[in-house]
Amino acid sequence: MKFADVKNDITFRKIFGNAKKSICLISFLNVVLEFEGESRIKSVTFINPYLLPRLSEEKSSIIDVRATDHKGRRFIIEMQIANKKGFRQRVQYYATRDYSMQINSGEDYPKLRPTYFIGIVNFSISKGKNYVSKHLTIEEETGDNILKDVKYAFVQLTKFNKKENQLLTLTDKWTYFIKNAKNLKVIPDYVDDEGLKTAFQEADRYNWKKEELIAYDNIKIREQDEIGQLEFAREEGREKGKAEGKAEAEAKAEQQKEQIILNLHSNGVPSAVIAISAQKTEEEVLRIIEKHENKS
């Protein structure tokens, strides 16, 4: 077996946005949202299903799947690789927009069903130690949760450091799969949940169609091309420095480097990876990104 990187948008939507394999999404949502008994999701309908021709041409760094269940509850599941300015505001906008769009103007508000935003993020979203962070609206004085219809959950991959022999819960096993699948060779013996087992099977590239493999590799190539441009800009800067003067050449090379950094960032490459490729500190990379966002 050769498992794909689940953080790649082709893999992510093939697993979580596949109408024929909805058992994967149902299992993941039930365990992350801790749905039990009558609250458990039994079936889902995808609002934006997995469509390979469309995905192969996308350049968005936002990878999401939208679905609704048999009770009318709505779910937004998103993979976010890089932390960006305005991310928290956008998350709330997405969730409340999906919530409000359930009814038309003038319809009865009681028809509105709960909306859940589940973000799988490759950075920290909260100060707590738990890798799963949940958020809801509460009354400040009493802590009562009266406004229950919009809720958020984040699976923070950077806070998940458990080894294979430390996985205790199904949430642990799902998170380990999402973070480490590309490094595994076989489906582990501990996988007894049918949804997770199906996810492993869907991630096995030996079972993929040719078009899927090409689209998957194209996304990886796109990222590597951006990184390669950083190396080229650095070499070009050295050559120009000999002919045009060191100061001028370095300034031009730095401008090129900043543009490539911004391109990598817009394609969801983590700032830590960009920093290594650009031979800068992560703080310098973040300053460049922030400067650009402030201008725009």
Buried (B, 14 or more C-beta within 10 A) or exposed (E): EEBBBBBBBBBBBBBBBBEEBBBBBBBBBBBBBEBEEEEEBEEBEBBEBBEBEEBBEEEEBBBBBBBBBEEEBBBBBBBBBBBBEEBBEBBEEBBBEBBEEBBEEEEEEEEBBBBBBBBBBBBBBBEEEEBBBBBEEEEEEEEEEEEEBBBBBBBBBBBBEBEEEEBEEBBBBBBBBBBBBBEBEEBBEBBEBEBBBBBBBBBBBEEBEEEBBBBBBBBEEEBEEBBEBBEEBBEBBEEBBEEEEEEEBBEBBEEBBBBBBBBBBBBBBBBEBBBEBBEBEBEBBBEBBEEBEEEE
